[in-house]
Amino acid sequence: MSNAEWAARDLAVLWHPCTQMKDHESLPPIPVRHAAGAWLEDYEGRRYLDAISSWWVNLFGHCHPRIVAAQQRQVGQLDHVLLAGFTHEAAVTLCERLLALTPAGLSRCFFSDNGSSAVEVALKMSFHYWQNVGRPRKRRFMCLENGYHGETLGALAVGGIPLYRETYGPLLQEVIRAPSPDCYARPAGTTWEQHSRTQLRALETLLERHAEETCAVIVEPLVQCAGYMRMYHPIYLELLRAACDRYEVHLIADEIAVGFGRTGTLFACEQAGISPDILCLSKGLTGGTLPLAMTLCREPMYQAFYDDYQELKAFLHSHSYCGNAIACATALAVLDLFEEEPVLERIRHLGSVLEREAAVLAEHPNVAEVRRHGLILAAEMVRDKADREAFPWQERRGLRVHRHALKQGVLLRPLGDVIYFMPPYIVHEDELRLMVQAALQGIEHAVHD
C-alpha cells in the first residue's frame, strides 16, 4: 500500500494526540513501515532522521539489537503478572539497579505505566504522607509557571502552560504558582546563575507564606521541555532543595524527559548535587520501546504508610500493567548499555558538536537565542532579534519549519516557534549537521514565505 492509502485508512478511524486533526487535510500523517538507528522509513522508501527521538523517548536508536533480544528472551519466559501479591525477577532487579544509580537517599520504587501516571503517583504519595503523619492542612502543591508534567488531571493542575489551564481549568485543583527560572527571560547583562538565584527567592517568599498548607514543590530539573525548551542554572535546584528542607515541604523532581543522560549527566539533579524526596521517571527508561514509569521515594515516605491494615494507611494507587515483565527486561537492557558503553561521554561530545554546528543558527537575524543542556538544544525563532519580538502565534511559523524539514528528510517538531533537537545517542556527527541545515533552511523558509 502507498503512503496515501495508509493515511486515508488512518484518518477514517484514528484521533491523533496533540493534534488539530483538520491540519491533516494539508499534511497527512506519515505512515512508518520500518525504523532502524536514528532513521524512520515510510511505505514509499523515504527516510526521515528522527531528530526528536520520537517525542524524547528513543535513546539508543530504533530496534536496537540488544534491546530487542532482551524483549524476545523475556516474552518467552514471562510476559506479565499482576504486581499485587506477586513479583518477578525483572521488576526486583530493575528496582535494585535504579536505586543504586539515582541520587542518594531514595529507597523505594513504585511502578506505573507512563510519565503522567508517575506524576499522579508522586502527588498522591506526598499528599497522603502528610495526612498519615497528622498534618492534614498540607493539601496544596507549588509548581512553576511554564512547567509541564503531563496531561492527566493532577499532572495538568501542576503544569503552568496557559493553554491547558484555560481549557481544563474547571477540572483542576488549585495550586500555588511560582515564577519560572527560565533564563531566556533574564534581564540584559544578567547571567543564568544570577537570574536563577533571583527566581528562587521569589519561590521562597511563597514558601514562607504557604508552607503550612503545601505538600510539595514539583519541578522539571534544568529544562522545562514542553514549555518551549526553556532552561535554567543548576544553582536553582541547589537552593530549592535547601528551601524545601527549611520549610518542611517535599521536593518532587520530574525527570521524565530529562533523565537518563539527556542533560549530560545520568540524572539532571546530579548537576546541582541534590537528591529529591520523590523522583519521577519514564520515557527513556525503556529506550523508547515500551510504556513503563517509576516513582521513587525516600524511606520515611514509605514508612508513613507501613502499618496494620486496620489503620487504613495503605497507599491507594494501582495500574493493571505496572511492573510489566517485558518492559522491565527492556529497561534492564537500557541500563546495561549505560553501564557497558561510554554513553555519557558520547552525549557530552555530541552536545558540543551540536552546539558548534548550531552556531549558524545563533547568527541568523530571526533567532534570538540558541541554548543547550547536554544533548538538548533549542533555537528561539523571532520576528525581530534586537527586541526579541515574537511572531504572532496564529502564523504558526514553527509548523512551516516542520513541513520544510520533512522535505529534507528530517523530523523536527517545533514547540511553537522554538526549534529544538533531542536526537538519539547513537546519532552521527554528519546527521547532526543534516539536522541543523534542515532547521536553518526551514527558518529561512518560515520567515520569508
LOTOR-384046 format. One record per residue (C-alpha): x, y, z; residue number from 0; residue in one letter; chain. Coordinates in steps of 0.02 Angstrom, whole numbers, plus 50000, padded with zeros to 5 digits. Layout:
((X Y Z) NUM 'A' 'A')
...
! end
This chain:
((50000 50000 50000) 0 'M' 'A')
((50054 50179 49969) 1 'S' 'A')
((50078 50314 50100) 2 'N' 'A')
((49917 50397 50041) 3 'A' 'A')
((49818 50237 50061) 4 'E' 'A')
((49881 50210 50238) 5 'W' 'A')
((49847 50392 50281) 6 'A' 'A')
((49669 50378 50217) 7 'A' 'A')
((49637 50223 50322) 8 'R' 'A')
((49713 50311 50473) 9 'D' 'A')
((49608 50467 50455) 10 'L' 'A')
((49450 50363 50444) 11 'A' 'A')
((49473 50291 50619) 12 'V' 'A')
((49613 50371 50719) 13 'L' 'A')
((49616 50528 50828) 14 'W' 'A')
((49797 50582 50848) 15 'H' 'A')
((49871 50656 51008) 16 'P' 'A')
((49915 50840 51025) 17 'C' 'A')
((49845 50872 50851) 18 'T' 'A')
((49714 50981 50768) 19 'Q' 'A')
((49652 50844 50652) 20 'M' 'A')
((49599 50970 50520) 21 'K' 'A')
((49785 51002 50490) 22 'D' 'A')
((49796 50830 50411) 23 'H' 'A')
((49695 50893 50264) 24 'E' 'A')
((49854 50977 50203) 25 'S' 'A')
((49986 50874 50293) 26 'L' 'A')
((49934 50690 50301) 27 'P' 'A')
((50008 50580 50436) 28 'P' 'A')
((50166 50490 50380) 29 'I' 'A')
((50149 50300 50394) 30 'P' 'A')
((50310 50220 50455) 31 'V' 'A')
((50349 50047 50387) 32 'R' 'A')
((50519 50021 50465) 33 'H' 'A')
((50639 50103 50587) 34 'A' 'A')
((50823 50073 50622) 35 'A' 'A')
((50950 50177 50715) 36 'G' 'A')
((50907 50361 50703) 37 'A' 'A')
((50801 50338 50545) 38 'W' 'A')
((50618 50308 50504) 39 'L' 'A')
((50561 50244 50335) 40 'E' 'A')
((50390 50263 50256) 41 'D' 'A')
((50298 50145 50137) 42 'Y' 'A')
((50372 50227 49984) 43 'E' 'A')
((50553 50216 50040) 44 'G' 'A')
((50576 50395 50100) 45 'R' 'A')
((50683 50410 50256) 46 'R' 'A')
((50671 50535 50399) 47 'Y' 'A')
((50805 50572 50527) 48 'L' 'A')
((50721 50561 50698) 49 'D' 'A')
((50794 50721 50771) 50 'A' 'A')
((50673 50721 50919) 51 'I' 'A')
((50689 50538 50972) 52 'S' 'A')
((50505 50507 50936) 53 'S' 'A')
((50445 50626 51073) 54 'W' 'A')
((50604 50614 51176) 55 'W' 'A')
((50596 50429 51217) 56 'V' 'A')
((50715 50341 51097) 57 'N' 'A')
((50889 50341 51174) 58 'L' 'A')
((50987 50211 51077) 59 'F' 'A')
((50903 50210 50908) 60 'G' 'A')
((50755 50112 50843) 61 'H' 'A')
((50757 49923 50851) 62 'C' 'A')
((50922 49915 50945) 63 'H' 'A')
((50977 49732 50935) 64 'P' 'A')
((51020 49713 51120) 65 'R' 'A')
((50854 49787 51174) 66 'I' 'A')
((50757 49681 51050) 67 'V' 'A')
((50850 49524 51108) 68 'A' 'A')
((50808 49562 51291) 69 'A' 'A')
((50624 49580 51246) 70 'Q' 'A')
((50624 49417 51149) 71 'Q' 'A')
((50703 49322 51293) 72 'R' 'A')
((50579 49391 51418) 73 'Q' 'A')
((50422 49365 51314) 74 'V' 'A')
((50460 49179 51303) 75 'G' 'A')
((50481 49164 51491) 76 'Q' 'A')
((50354 49281 51572) 77 'L' 'A')
((50250 49413 51484) 78 'D' 'A')
((50155 49491 51629) 79 'H' 'A')
((50092 49454 51803) 80 'V' 'A')
((49999 49568 51921) 81 'L' 'A')
((50113 49657 52044) 82 'L' 'A')
((49988 49647 52188) 83 'A' 'A')
((50040 49498 52293) 84 'G' 'A')
((50160 49436 52159) 85 'F' 'A')
((50331 49487 52097) 86 'T' 'A')
((50459 49436 51967) 87 'H' 'A')
((50645 49443 51934) 88 'E' 'A')
((50647 49585 51808) 89 'A' 'A')
((50548 49704 51920) 90 'A' 'A')
((50652 49669 52075) 91 'V' 'A')
((50817 49682 51982) 92 'T' 'A')
((50765 49843 51897) 93 'L' 'A')
((50720 49924 52063) 94 'C' 'A')
((50884 49870 52140) 95 'E' 'A')
((50986 49939 51997) 96 'R' 'A')
((50891 50103 51985) 97 'L' 'A')
((50910 50137 52170) 98 'L' 'A')
((51097 50112 52150) 99 'A' 'A')
((51103 50240 52008) 100 'L' 'A')
((50981 50376 52061) 101 'T' 'A')
((51026 50516 52183) 102 'P' 'A')
((51067 50458 52360) 103 'A' 'A')
((50928 50434 52487) 104 'G' 'A')
((50795 50359 52375) 105 'L' 'A')
((50749 50186 52436) 106 'S' 'A')
((50580 50130 52365) 107 'R' 'A')
((50510 50111 52190) 108 'C' 'A')
((50327 50120 52137) 109 'F' 'A')
((50284 50063 51960) 110 'F' 'A')
((50158 50141 51841) 111 'S' 'A')
((50133 50149 51653) 112 'D' 'A')
((50183 50322 51588) 113 'N' 'A')
((50251 50490 51639) 114 'G' 'A')
((50086 50571 51683) 115 'S' 'A')
((50045 50423 51794) 116 'S' 'A')
((50214 50434 51880) 117 'A' 'A')
((50172 50615 51923) 118 'V' 'A')
((49999 50567 51986) 119 'E' 'A')
((50081 50440 52099) 120 'V' 'A')
((50203 50571 52165) 121 'A' 'A')
((50066 50697 52203) 122 'L' 'A')
((49955 50571 52291) 123 'K' 'A')
((50103 50500 52385) 124 'M' 'A')
((50154 50670 52452) 125 'S' 'A')
((49977 50721 52497) 126 'F' 'A')
((49938 50555 52580) 127 'H' 'A')
((50102 50558 52677) 128 'Y' 'A')
((50056 50720 52764) 129 'W' 'A')
((49883 50650 52806) 130 'Q' 'A')
((49962 50494 52880) 131 'N' 'A')
((50084 50591 52989) 132 'V' 'A')
((49949 50703 53061) 133 'G' 'A')
((49971 50863 52961) 134 'R' 'A')
((49807 50872 52865) 135 'P' 'A')
((49824 51058 52824) 136 'R' 'A')
((49955 51014 52695) 137 'K' 'A')
((49844 50992 52543) 138 'R' 'A')
((49914 51104 52406) 139 'R' 'A')
((50057 51095 52283) 140 'F' 'A')
((50179 51226 52223) 141 'M' 'A')
((50237 51223 52042) 142 'C' 'A')
((50322 51333 51914) 143 'L' 'A')
((50248 51442 51780) 144 'E' 'A')
((50284 51368 51607) 145 'N' 'A')
((50305 51195 51683) 146 'G' 'A')
((50233 51036 51610) 147 'Y' 'A')
((50207 50871 51700) 148 'H' 'A')
((50083 50775 51592) 149 'G' 'A')
((49901 50779 51542) 150 'E' 'A')
((49804 50682 51671) 151 'T' 'A')
((49709 50798 51787) 152 'L' 'A')
((49829 50802 51933) 153 'G' 'A')
((49978 50823 51818) 154 'A' 'A')
((49889 50959 51720) 155 'L' 'A')
((49848 51053 51879) 156 'A' 'A')
((50032 51071 51925) 157 'V' 'A')
((50078 51119 51747) 158 'G' 'A')
((50099 51301 51700) 159 'G' 'A')
((50062 51310 51514) 160 'I' 'A')
((49916 51432 51494) 161 'P' 'A')
((49825 51340 51353) 162 'L' 'A')
((49798 51187 51462) 163 'Y' 'A')
((49746 51289 51614) 164 'R' 'A')
((49623 51393 51515) 165 'E' 'A')
((49544 51242 51432) 166 'T' 'A')
((49531 51123 51579) 167 'Y' 'A')
((49536 51246 51724) 168 'G' 'A')
((49366 51197 51800) 169 'P' 'A')
((49428 51018 51820) 170 'L' 'A')
((49592 51061 51905) 171 'L' 'A')
((49641 51079 52087) 172 'Q' 'A')
((49702 51247 52148) 173 'E' 'A')
((49891 51260 52159) 174 'V' 'A')
((50021 51391 52205) 175 'I' 'A')
((50122 51453 52057) 176 'R' 'A')
((50297 51521 52069) 177 'A' 'A')
((50388 51617 51932) 178 'P' 'A')
((50486 51509 51812) 179 'S' 'A')
((50676 51515 51822) 180 'P' 'A')
((50676 51521 51630) 181 'D' 'A')
((50839 51607 51584) 182 'C' 'A')
((50778 51664 51414) 183 'Y' 'A')
((50678 51793 51512) 184 'A' 'A')
((50828 51858 51610) 185 'R' 'A')
((50864 52047 51602) 186 'P' 'A')
((51004 52105 51489) 187 'A' 'A')
((51175 52088 51570) 188 'G' 'A')
((51114 51956 51693) 189 'T' 'A')
((51195 51784 51696) 190 'T' 'A')
((51099 51620 51703) 191 'W' 'A')
((51156 51594 51882) 192 'E' 'A')
((51105 51768 51938) 193 'Q' 'A')
((50933 51753 51860) 194 'H' 'A')
((50906 51579 51933) 195 'S' 'A')
((50951 51643 52107) 196 'R' 'A')
((50830 51789 52089) 197 'T' 'A')
((50688 51674 52034) 198 'Q' 'A')
((50719 51556 52179) 199 'L' 'A')
((50699 51700 52301) 200 'R' 'A')
((50526 51731 52229) 201 'A' 'A')
((50479 51549 52258) 202 'L' 'A')
((50549 51552 52434) 203 'E' 'A')
((50439 51702 52475) 204 'T' 'A')
((50289 51597 52425) 205 'L' 'A')
((50351 51451 52530) 206 'L' 'A')
((50370 51563 52682) 207 'E' 'A')
((50189 51616 52660) 208 'R' 'A')
((50113 51447 52616) 209 'H' 'A')
((50225 51312 52692) 210 'A' 'A')
((50094 51255 52819) 211 'E' 'A')
((49972 51213 52679) 212 'E' 'A')
((50098 51149 52550) 213 'T' 'A')
((50134 50965 52520) 214 'C' 'A')
((50271 50980 52390) 215 'A' 'A')
((50356 51084 52258) 216 'V' 'A')
((50367 50998 52088) 217 'I' 'A')
((50494 51048 51956) 218 'V' 'A')
((50573 50988 51794) 219 'E' 'A')
((50760 50995 51832) 220 'P' 'A')
((50861 51110 51716) 221 'L' 'A')
((50744 51106 51565) 222 'V' 'A')
((50558 51146 51551) 223 'Q' 'A')
((50542 51036 51399) 224 'C' 'A')
((50363 51056 51338) 225 'A' 'A')
((50373 51238 51395) 226 'G' 'A')
((50472 51285 51241) 227 'Y' 'A')
((50634 51202 51299) 228 'M' 'A')
((50668 51345 51421) 229 'R' 'A')
((50821 51313 51530) 230 'M' 'A')
((50898 51370 51693) 231 'Y' 'A')
((51054 51356 51801) 232 'H' 'A')
((51083 51209 51923) 233 'P' 'A')
((51101 51333 52069) 234 'I' 'A')
((50911 51347 52067) 235 'Y' 'A')
((50893 51164 52114) 236 'L' 'A')
((51026 51176 52249) 237 'E' 'A')
((50940 51324 52332) 238 'L' 'A')
((50767 51246 52308) 239 'L' 'A')
((50822 51087 52397) 240 'R' 'A')
((50881 51190 52546) 241 'A' 'A')
((50719 51293 52548) 242 'A' 'A')
((50609 51137 52545) 243 'C' 'A')
((50708 51068 52692) 244 'D' 'A')
((50688 51230 52791) 245 'R' 'A')
((50501 51240 52764) 246 'Y' 'A')
((50465 51052 52778) 247 'E' 'A')
((50398 51031 52602) 248 'V' 'A')
((50433 50885 52486) 249 'H' 'A')
((50535 50913 52328) 250 'L' 'A')
((50469 50815 52178) 251 'I' 'A')
((50591 50804 52032) 252 'A' 'A')
((50504 50764 51869) 253 'D' 'A')
((50648 50689 51767) 254 'E' 'A')
((50531 50601 51646) 255 'I' 'A')
((50602 50697 51497) 256 'A' 'A')
((50774 50746 51561) 257 'V' 'A')
((50827 50586 51647) 258 'G' 'A')
((50941 50451 51577) 259 'F' 'A')
((51076 50564 51509) 260 'G' 'A')
((50981 50699 51416) 261 'R' 'A')
((51065 50843 51507) 262 'T' 'A')
((51239 50765 51505) 263 'G' 'A')
((51228 50675 51673) 264 'T' 'A')
((51127 50519 51706) 265 'L' 'A')
((51002 50624 51804) 266 'F' 'A')
((50988 50813 51795) 267 'A' 'A')
((50983 50830 51985) 268 'C' 'A')
((51164 50772 51991) 269 'E' 'A')
((51220 50938 51917) 270 'Q' 'A')
((51157 51026 52072) 271 'A' 'A')
((51220 50891 52191) 272 'G' 'A')
((51046 50864 52263) 273 'I' 'A')
((50926 50722 52293) 274 'S' 'A')
((50736 50747 52286) 275 'P' 'A')
((50610 50671 52405) 276 'D' 'A')
((50518 50597 52256) 277 'I' 'A')
((50587 50562 52082) 278 'L' 'A')
((50478 50528 51929) 279 'C' 'A')
((50549 50428 51782) 280 'L' 'A')
((50481 50365 51617) 281 'S' 'A')
((50515 50399 51430) 282 'K' 'A')
((50697 50345 51410) 283 'G' 'A')
((50677 50212 51545) 284 'L' 'A')
((50642 50082 51411) 285 'T' 'A')
((50741 50166 51273) 286 'G' 'A')
((50580 50219 51189) 287 'G' 'A')
((50511 50046 51154) 288 'T' 'A')
((50377 50007 51285) 289 'L' 'A')
((50274 50104 51413) 290 'P' 'A')
((50346 50100 51588) 291 'L' 'A')
((50361 50227 51728) 292 'A' 'A')
((50429 50235 51903) 293 'M' 'A')
((50407 50347 52055) 294 'T' 'A')
((50548 50333 52181) 295 'L' 'A')
((50541 50398 52359) 296 'C' 'A')
((50637 50406 52522) 297 'R' 'A')
((50616 50282 52663) 298 'E' 'A')
((50520 50397 52783) 299 'P' 'A')
((50388 50417 52648) 300 'M' 'A')
((50368 50229 52634) 301 'Y' 'A')
((50365 50203 52823) 302 'Q' 'A')
((50222 50329 52844) 303 'A' 'A')
((50110 50204 52751) 304 'F' 'A')
((50176 50047 52837) 305 'Y' 'A')
((50052 49995 52972) 306 'D' 'A')
((49920 49869 53020) 307 'D' 'A')
((49782 49852 52890) 308 'Y' 'A')
((49650 49916 53010) 309 'Q' 'A')
((49739 50085 53021) 310 'E' 'A')
((49691 50117 52837) 311 'L' 'A')
((49858 50198 52794) 312 'K' 'A')
((49900 50096 52639) 313 'A' 'A')
((49939 50192 52480) 314 'F' 'A')
((49792 50187 52359) 315 'L' 'A')
((49857 50176 52182) 316 'H' 'A')
((49874 50040 52051) 317 'S' 'A')
((49891 50006 51865) 318 'H' 'A')
((49848 49840 51784) 319 'S' 'A')
((50011 49834 51685) 320 'Y' 'A')
((50127 49911 51814) 321 'C' 'A')
((50294 49821 51825) 322 'G' 'A')
((50262 49731 51662) 323 'N' 'A')
((50397 49598 51644) 324 'A' 'A')
((50438 49633 51461) 325 'I' 'A')
((50451 49820 51495) 326 'A' 'A')
((50561 49789 51648) 327 'C' 'A')
((50676 49675 51549) 328 'A' 'A')
((50687 49811 51417) 329 'T' 'A')
((50736 49940 51548) 330 'A' 'A')
((50871 49822 51613) 331 'L' 'A')
((50944 49811 51438) 332 'A' 'A')
((50946 50001 51431) 333 'V' 'A')
((51040 50008 51597) 334 'L' 'A')
((51162 49879 51528) 335 'D' 'A')
((51202 49995 51384) 336 'L' 'A')
((51237 50138 51504) 337 'F' 'A')
((51346 50026 51610) 338 'E' 'A')
((51446 49942 51473) 339 'E' 'A')
((51467 50084 51347) 340 'E' 'A')
((51534 50263 51368) 341 'P' 'A')
((51361 50335 51341) 342 'V' 'A')
((51377 50492 51447) 343 'L' 'A')
((51544 50536 51369) 344 'E' 'A')
((51465 50518 51198) 345 'R' 'A')
((51318 50627 51248) 346 'I' 'A')
((51435 50765 51307) 347 'R' 'A')
((51537 50753 51147) 348 'H' 'A')
((51385 50754 51033) 349 'L' 'A')
((51313 50900 51131) 350 'G' 'A')
((51471 51001 51099) 351 'S' 'A')
((51468 50955 50914) 352 'V' 'A')
((51284 51004 50902) 353 'L' 'A')
((51318 51171 50986) 354 'E' 'A')
((51461 51205 50866) 355 'R' 'A')
((51357 51161 50714) 356 'E' 'A')
((51211 51265 50780) 357 'A' 'A')
((51317 51422 50789) 358 'A' 'A')
((51250 51460 50615) 359 'V' 'A')
((51076 51467 50690) 360 'L' 'A')
((51132 51588 50825) 361 'A' 'A')
((51194 51707 50689) 362 'E' 'A')
((51027 51708 50599) 363 'H' 'A')
((50934 51875 50610) 364 'P' 'A')
((50774 51786 50662) 365 'N' 'A')
((50848 51680 50801) 366 'V' 'A')
((50853 51767 50970) 367 'A' 'A')
((50943 51630 51067) 368 'E' 'A')
((51020 51459 51050) 369 'V' 'A')
((51029 51366 51216) 370 'R' 'A')
((51086 51193 51268) 371 'R' 'A')
((51093 51071 51412) 372 'H' 'A')
((51180 50908 51364) 373 'G' 'A')
((51103 50839 51205) 374 'L' 'A')
((50953 50955 51209) 375 'I' 'A')
((50974 51111 51103) 376 'L' 'A')
((50842 51240 51061) 377 'A' 'A')
((50836 51392 50945) 378 'A' 'A')
((50710 51531 50980) 379 'E' 'A')
((50639 51597 50815) 380 'M' 'A')
((50576 51777 50825) 381 'V' 'A')
((50516 51917 50711) 382 'R' 'A')
((50648 52038 50774) 383 'D' 'A')
((50812 51983 50854) 384 'K' 'A')
((50852 52152 50932) 385 'A' 'A')
((50699 52164 51044) 386 'D' 'A')
((50653 51978 51039) 387 'R' 'A')
((50482 52017 50967) 388 'E' 'A')
((50391 51853 50936) 389 'A' 'A')
((50292 51811 50782) 390 'F' 'A')
((50104 51806 50811) 391 'P' 'A')
((50068 51628 50866) 392 'W' 'A')
((49925 51617 50741) 393 'Q' 'A')
((50050 51621 50597) 394 'E' 'A')
((50123 51453 50651) 395 'R' 'A')
((50298 51488 50586) 396 'R' 'A')
((50365 51336 50677) 397 'G' 'A')
((50246 51224 50578) 398 'L' 'A')
((50325 51292 50419) 399 'R' 'A')
((50495 51236 50483) 400 'V' 'A')
((50423 51064 50519) 401 'H' 'A')
((50349 51047 50344) 402 'R' 'A')
((50509 51105 50259) 403 'H' 'A')
((50619 50990 50363) 404 'A' 'A')
((50513 50839 50315) 405 'L' 'A')
((50552 50876 50134) 406 'K' 'A')
((50737 50872 50180) 407 'Q' 'A')
((50715 50704 50266) 408 'G' 'A')
((50722 50768 50445) 409 'V' 'A')
((50588 50751 50580) 410 'L' 'A')
((50582 50912 50680) 411 'L' 'A')
((50427 50954 50782) 412 'R' 'A')
((50448 51133 50846) 413 'P' 'A')
((50363 51191 51004) 414 'L' 'A')
((50277 51347 50940) 415 'G' 'A')
((50419 51444 50860) 416 'D' 'A')
((50555 51356 50959) 417 'V' 'A')
((50652 51233 50851) 418 'I' 'A')
((50738 51102 50957) 419 'Y' 'A')
((50847 50949 50937) 420 'F' 'A')
((50841 50798 51052) 421 'M' 'A')
((50916 50657 50948) 422 'P' 'A')
((50956 50477 50997) 423 'P' 'A')
((51126 50450 51075) 424 'Y' 'A')
((51184 50346 50926) 425 'I' 'A')
((51168 50490 50802) 426 'V' 'A')
((51321 50527 50696) 427 'H' 'A')
((51404 50696 50676) 428 'E' 'A')
((51354 50710 50494) 429 'D' 'A')
((51174 50678 50546) 430 'E' 'A')
((51186 50821 50671) 431 'L' 'A')
((51243 50933 50528) 432 'R' 'A')
((51096 50874 50423) 433 'L' 'A')
((50976 50917 50565) 434 'M' 'A')
((51047 51092 50585) 435 'V' 'A')
((51048 51127 50398) 436 'Q' 'A')
((50867 51070 50383) 437 'A' 'A')
((50821 51186 50527) 438 'A' 'A')
((50917 51332 50452) 439 'L' 'A')
((50833 51310 50283) 440 'Q' 'A')
((50666 51289 50371) 441 'G' 'A')
((50688 51452 50467) 442 'I' 'A')
((50733 51544 50306) 443 'E' 'A')
((50578 51472 50226) 444 'H' 'A')
((50468 51511 50377) 445 'A' 'A')
((50517 51693 50398) 446 'V' 'A')
((50520 51744 50216) 447 'H' 'A')
((50375 51647 50141) 448 'D' 'A')
! end
